[in-house]
């Protein structure tokens, strides 16, 4: 009796461990969060800098984003 109950719980646990759809979605959301954090930190670091490195970085990022949208 106890062995059957343990086997049922073990099989349910294996099904839960093999389901990776939720984990993969969380990984993609985390990756998007990291990318947004990098962009926000670049923007804050170069705030008010319209002539030098900040403008060059902003222009390069804008070109990359436009290139992704055009494909």
N, C-alpha and C positions, 0 to 999 in steps of 0.2 A: 504494500500500500504506500509506504513512504517513498519507496524507490520510484514508483509511477509518478508521484507528485513532484519529486525532484526532477525527473526527466521532462515533465511538462514545462516546468519553470525554466529549465535549461534550454529547451527548444525555443521557448518564447524569447529568451535572452539572446540566443543566436540570431534569430530573425531581426531583432532590434539592432544588433551590432552590424549586421550585413546591410542594413538600410542606410545608404550613404547620401541620399538625395538632400536631406536637410543639412548635413554637414557641408556638402559642397556649396549650397546656397549661402551658408554663413561665411564660408571662405571667400566667395566672390564679394559679398557685402563688406567684409573686412578689408579686402584689397581696394575696393572703391573708397572706403573711408581713409585708408592710408594715402591714396592718390590725392584726395581732396585736402587732407591735412598738409601734404607737401605743397600743393598749390597755394593754400592759405598762408603757409609760413613764408613762401617766396613773396607773396603779395605784401604781407606785413613787413618783411625785412626791407623791401625796396619801396615802401610807402613814401610818396612825395618825390621820388627820384624819377624824373621824367626825361632825363637826357643821357643817362649812362647805362650801366649794366641792367638796371631794372627795366628800362624800355626795351633793351635788346632781348631780355628773357621773356618779357610780355609779348613782344612781336613773334618770337620763335614759337612760344606756346600757342599763340593765336593761329599761326600758320599750320602747325601740326594738327590742331583741332579742326581747322577748315579742311585740311587734306583728308582727314578721316571721314568727314561728312560728305565729301565729293566722290568717294569711291563707291 
